[in-house]
Amino acid sequence: EWVSWMQLLIACCIFSRRTMPIAGIGIIALWILALRDYDLFHLFDYLALGLGVAGYLLLEPLQNEKLRARRFEALRWGLAIALMWSSLEKFAFPSWFYPLVVEKPFLTFGMPRDVFIPMAGVTEFNLGVRLLWTPLISRLSAIALLVIVTAALWPFGRIDLIGHGLIMAILFAVAADQRSGVDLFTVFK
């Protein structure tokens, strides 16, 4: 029960720049505590996203404008890595997604599930990588992901909205950020 109280405390701490670092440390602490109850493999997609949000909360109140400017990059990189990791699960464990496509067969657009699930993984991975690309490609990827996640709200309802609300907020921030994206072509020269 104390985990729920800690989550409430973290949520309350995000409203003040002074307490944002407490929220960031709290998110990291909850992830570490989750290792006690869950397998490390199943926590990896939450690691990147959680570290991205924690990084934002730790960087936001800083006086150093150069470091503070990196806060949206922390969010973008955290989300991109989380998407890439979760896409790999579609290749490694496609059977995890079978019940979903059996329950909601319209998701596959009439394709066989063994064709659709890897295609969904490729799409998710590519859109995640594109979040790290040039500013234009990063914003276009965020918009495409927003369309996909928003389209999922109709069949899955408010549970999906709650579960993906943070992801949607980060995607809105990336789509609106004029500076988002790193030209990977110059990074690898």
Legacy VTK file of the C-alpha trace (Angstrom):
# vtk DataFile Version 3.0
C-alpha trace
ASCII
DATASET POLYDATA
POINTS 189 float
0.000 0.000 0.000
2.897 2.374 0.660
3.751 2.292 -3.070
0.452 4.057 -3.823
1.307 6.734 -1.267
4.760 7.141 -2.792
3.197 7.519 -6.238
0.877 10.211 -4.860
3.843 12.001 -3.277
5.736 11.857 -6.590
2.702 13.263 -8.410
2.421 16.116 -5.899
6.127 16.921 -6.256
5.948 17.613 -9.993
4.038 20.880 -9.533
6.927 22.818 -8.007
10.381 23.291 -9.500
11.839 22.901 -6.008
10.339 19.456 -5.503
10.759 18.100 -9.043
14.112 16.467 -8.176
12.375 14.584 -5.345
9.862 13.269 -7.894
12.675 12.258 -10.260
14.528 10.386 -7.525
11.225 8.835 -6.419
10.589 7.458 -9.921
14.042 5.867 -9.979
13.548 4.479 -6.456
10.189 2.920 -7.401
11.764 1.247 -10.427
14.553 -0.189 -8.285
12.000 -1.405 -5.742
9.975 -3.010 -8.541
12.963 -5.271 -9.218
12.046 -7.042 -5.981
8.677 -8.167 -7.387
9.193 -8.294 -11.161
11.680 -9.795 -13.550
14.310 -7.369 -14.860
13.387 -8.222 -18.466
9.810 -6.998 -17.970
10.982 -3.745 -16.431
13.330 -2.670 -19.232
10.701 -0.767 -21.222
9.793 1.101 -18.047
13.463 1.769 -17.294
14.083 3.931 -20.350
10.784 5.788 -20.055
11.173 6.217 -16.296
14.749 7.471 -16.622
13.639 9.887 -19.337
10.916 11.350 -17.114
13.219 11.340 -14.072
15.882 13.091 -16.168
13.377 15.757 -17.156
12.362 16.287 -13.522
15.984 16.494 -12.392
17.009 18.912 -15.180
13.976 21.230 -15.173
14.786 23.212 -11.991
18.481 23.738 -12.808
19.811 27.294 -13.122
22.377 26.219 -15.720
20.470 26.874 -18.948
22.724 24.588 -20.998
21.890 21.588 -18.818
18.264 22.612 -18.408
17.866 22.709 -22.201
18.568 18.962 -22.258
15.371 18.110 -20.342
13.278 17.488 -23.464
16.072 15.384 -24.934
15.876 13.169 -21.846
12.157 12.650 -22.477
12.616 12.009 -26.194
15.492 9.551 -25.755
13.689 7.742 -22.936
10.573 7.286 -25.046
12.529 6.294 -28.165
14.467 3.596 -26.321
11.297 2.346 -24.606
9.557 2.034 -27.986
12.506 0.236 -29.535
12.694 -2.195 -26.615
8.967 -2.944 -26.644
9.108 -3.488 -30.417
11.783 -6.152 -29.914
9.342 -8.042 -27.683
7.106 -8.488 -30.750
9.935 -10.415 -32.427
11.166 -12.330 -29.393
7.757 -13.199 -27.919
5.043 -12.853 -30.572
2.847 -15.249 -28.581
2.366 -12.500 -25.977
0.382 -10.569 -28.580
-1.726 -13.469 -29.887
-4.515 -13.013 -27.310
-4.777 -9.347 -28.273
-5.228 -10.007 -31.988
-7.612 -12.880 -31.262
-9.740 -10.635 -29.042
-9.602 -7.685 -31.461
-8.952 -9.148 -34.931
-9.662 -5.846 -36.717
-6.269 -4.618 -35.450
-4.500 -6.796 -38.022
-6.321 -5.189 -40.988
-7.103 -8.705 -42.250
-3.481 -9.871 -42.230
-2.475 -13.129 -40.556
-1.256 -12.500 -37.022
2.187 -13.950 -37.791
2.582 -11.308 -40.500
1.016 -8.405 -38.619
2.899 -8.715 -35.300
6.414 -8.490 -36.836
5.216 -5.657 -39.093
3.954 -3.818 -36.014
7.353 -4.413 -34.388
9.213 -3.024 -37.401
6.952 0.034 -37.459
7.320 0.668 -33.728
11.101 0.259 -33.867
11.467 2.544 -36.874
9.270 5.259 -35.414
11.268 5.027 -32.176
14.557 5.434 -34.061
13.069 8.330 -36.013
12.373 10.165 -32.749
16.164 10.486 -32.530
16.649 11.730 -36.087
16.618 15.261 -37.491
14.151 17.785 -36.048
11.697 17.385 -38.934
11.812 13.569 -38.935
11.550 13.537 -35.138
8.390 15.666 -35.231
6.859 13.614 -38.059
7.556 10.403 -36.144
5.931 11.874 -33.029
2.850 12.843 -35.046
2.621 9.365 -36.617
2.916 7.758 -33.179
0.269 10.124 -31.812
-2.110 9.046 -34.582
-1.481 5.369 -33.787
-1.817 5.760 -30.010
-4.895 7.971 -30.353
-6.514 5.462 -32.720
-6.020 2.796 -30.042
-8.143 4.784 -27.584
-11.388 3.855 -29.324
-11.090 0.053 -29.039
-9.259 0.001 -25.701
-10.879 2.895 -23.857
-9.823 4.809 -20.791
-7.409 2.120 -19.564
-5.340 2.707 -22.674
-5.615 6.475 -22.196
-4.319 6.196 -18.641
-1.596 3.747 -19.604
-0.421 5.759 -22.597
-1.157 9.254 -21.297
2.466 9.913 -20.390
3.638 8.632 -23.772
1.107 10.871 -25.526
2.251 13.901 -23.500
5.880 13.262 -24.475
4.873 12.829 -28.123
3.016 16.166 -28.019
6.149 17.791 -26.559
8.361 16.278 -29.282
5.922 17.293 -32.026
5.843 20.863 -30.705
9.576 21.201 -29.967
11.322 23.110 -32.730
14.732 21.953 -31.510
14.023 18.227 -31.075
16.083 15.729 -32.975
19.761 15.213 -33.533
21.195 14.915 -36.984
22.519 11.358 -36.680
24.354 11.754 -39.958
26.688 14.303 -38.354
26.967 12.282 -35.142
28.339 9.253 -37.001
30.752 11.141 -39.292
LINES 1 190
189 0 1 2 3 4 5 6 7 8 9 10 11 12 13 14 15 16 17 18 19 20 21 22 23 24 25 26 27 28 29 30 31 32 33 34 35 36 37 38 39 40 41 42 43 44 45 46 47 48 49 50 51 52 53 54 55 56 57 58 59 60 61 62 63 64 65 66 67 68 69 70 71 72 73 74 75 76 77 78 79 80 81 82 83 84 85 86 87 88 89 90 91 92 93 94 95 96 97 98 99 100 101 102 103 104 105 106 107 108 109 110 111 112 113 114 115 116 117 118 119 120 121 122 123 124 125 126 127 128 129 130 131 132 133 134 135 136 137 138 139 140 141 142 143 144 145 146 147 148 149 150 151 152 153 154 155 156 157 158 159 160 161 162 163 164 165 166 167 168 169 170 171 172 173 174 175 176 177 178 179 180 181 182 183 184 185 186 187 188
